[in-house]
Amino acid sequence: MDKEVVEAILGERLPPPTSRESEVRYLTALVKFYRKLENDYVPFEIPLNLPRTNLLTAEDTAPLSRGVRVWQDENKGVIETTEDFEAYPWPDPE
């Protein structure tokens, strides 16, 4: 769901989830939003936080522009060779 839609329905701004405290406020707002829509669940996914370098950008020309659009370059992968695999900044499993 777009942030602007959630904010319009809730009548409040969503905090950016940049710290543990703001993540709790953000998730609480999402639960409140989906309860307001009378959903019996909250769609949620846990991001892997794996760095990607194969991103493309362009000016967002939509009427409600966010400035820049970003999407994945489907013609180039993040890992294409053994060297790419070995050089990839894998997260610490601990």
N, C-alpha and C positions, 0 to 999 in steps of 0.2 A: 504494500500500500504506500502510495506517495506520502511523504512527510507533510506536504501542504494540505492534503485531504484529511489526514489524521488531526492536524492542528485546527483545521476549520471545524471539524465535527466536535472536537473536544473543547474548542474555544480557548485553547492555551498552547503555548509553544513547547515543542519537544526539546528537552536538553540534549546536546550532543553527547553520545556515550563515550566520553574521553577519560573518565576515571571510574573507579568502583562505585563511588557514591552517585555519580550522574548516570551510570549504567542502571543502577537500581531505580532511580527516578524515571529513566527512559522506559524500562520494562514495566514499571507500575503504570505509566501512562498508556502503554500498549494494551495492557490488560483492561484498563478502564475503557479504552477505545472499543475493544472488541466486545466488552460487556454491554456498552452503549448500543452496539449494533445487534445485540442479543445473540451473539455467537456463543456456542458452548465450548469453544476451544480458542486458543491463541496460536496462530501459525508462528513457528519459531525455528530458526536454524542456527546451528553453532558454526561460525566461520572457521576455516582452517588457518587463516592468516598466513598463507604462503605468498611470498613476494612474486609479483608478475611484472615482466618487463615488456610483454607483447601487447601493449595497449595503444589504441589509436584515439586521437582527440580531434574535435572539430567544434566550431562555433555552434551553439544551440540556437536555432532559428525558430523554435516553437513560440507560440504566443505567450506562454508563461515560462520564458527561458530561465534556465539555471546558470547561464553563462557559457559553460562548456559541456559538451557531451563526451563521454568516455565509453569505449567498448573494446572487447578483446579482438585482436587481429587473428582471424581464423586461418590466415595463410602462413603463420609463423608460430611455432610453439615456444614455450619458455625453455623446455629441455628438448633439444633435437639431436644432440650428440652425447657420447660418453663424457667428453670434456665439459659440456654444459651440465651434465648430471653431477660430476665431481665438483664443479665450481659453484653449484647452487647453494644458497645460504639456508640450508635445512635448519628447522628449529630444533632446539635441544629437547629430546624426548623426556627429560626429567622435568 
